[in-house]
Amino acid sequence: MKKINVDETTCIGCGACAAQYPENFDLDPSTGLSKVISNENASEDMADLCPIGAIHVEESESCNCTENCECNGNCECNNEN
């Protein structure tokens, strides 16, 4: 399974990811930066879309949660594993 990560120190909040993949990304209203809302159908195309390389898509052995989940594969947040 693949997991999407957004490097908040690199993200400039351009919104390209949220515009192209609204089911996976949203812009955080408090920071103006991109945040992952779902890892469903994650692909390298998402990383390629970011103009400054703030998005990384990696293989993961954990659940299909957002980047902030710390369940270590024992997901209880109702996302598909």
C-alpha positions in Angstrom: 0.0 0.0 0.0 1.2 3.5 -0.7 1.2 6.4 1.7 1.3 10.2 0.8 3.4 12.6 2.8 3.5 16.4 2.4 6.7 18.1 3.6 5.3 21.1 5.4 8.6 22.8 5.5 8.7 22.8 1.6 5.0 23.2 0.7 4.1 26.7 -0.5 0.3 26.1 -0.5 -0.2 26.6 -4.2 -3.2 24.2 -4.2 -2.3 22.2 -7.3 -2.6 18.9 -5.4 -6.0 19.8 -3.9 -7.3 21.0 -7.2 -6.2 17.8 -9.1 -6.8 15.3 -6.3 -9.5 16.8 -4.0 -10.2 13.3 -2.5 -6.6 13.1 -1.2 -5.6 16.7 -0.4 -7.0 19.8 1.2 -5.5 23.1 2.2 -5.3 23.6 5.9 -7.2 26.9 6.6 -4.9 27.6 9.6 -1.6 27.2 7.8 -2.6 27.5 4.1 -0.5 24.4 3.4 -1.5 21.1 1.8 -2.6 18.3 4.1 -3.3 14.7 3.2 -6.9 13.6 3.9 -6.8 10.2 2.3 -4.2 7.8 0.9 -6.8 6.1 -1.3 -5.4 5.4 -4.8 -2.1 7.1 -3.9 0.2 7.2 -6.9 3.6 8.7 -8.0 1.6 11.1 -10.3 0.6 13.0 -7.1 4.2 13.6 -6.2 5.1 14.6 -9.8 2.3 17.2 -9.8 3.8 19.3 -7.0 5.9 22.1 -8.5 8.4 22.2 -5.7 8.5 18.5 -4.7 6.8 18.7 -1.3 4.7 15.6 -1.9 6.2 12.1 -1.5 4.5 8.8 -2.1 6.1 5.8 -0.5 5.3 2.2 0.1 4.0 1.7 3.6 3.3 -1.4 5.8 0.9 0.5 8.0 -2.7 1.4 7.5 -4.2 3.6 4.8 -4.6 6.6 7.1 -3.5 10.2 6.8 0.1 11.1 7.3 -0.5 12.0 11.0 -1.8 8.6 12.0 0.4 6.8 14.5 -1.4 3.5 14.6 1.5 1.5 13.3 -0.9 -0.7 11.4 -3.5 -1.1 14.1 -5.9 1.4 12.6 -9.1 2.3 14.5 -10.0 5.4 12.5 -12.3 3.6 10.0 -10.0 4.0 7.0 -9.6 1.0 4.8 -6.4 -1.0 5.5 
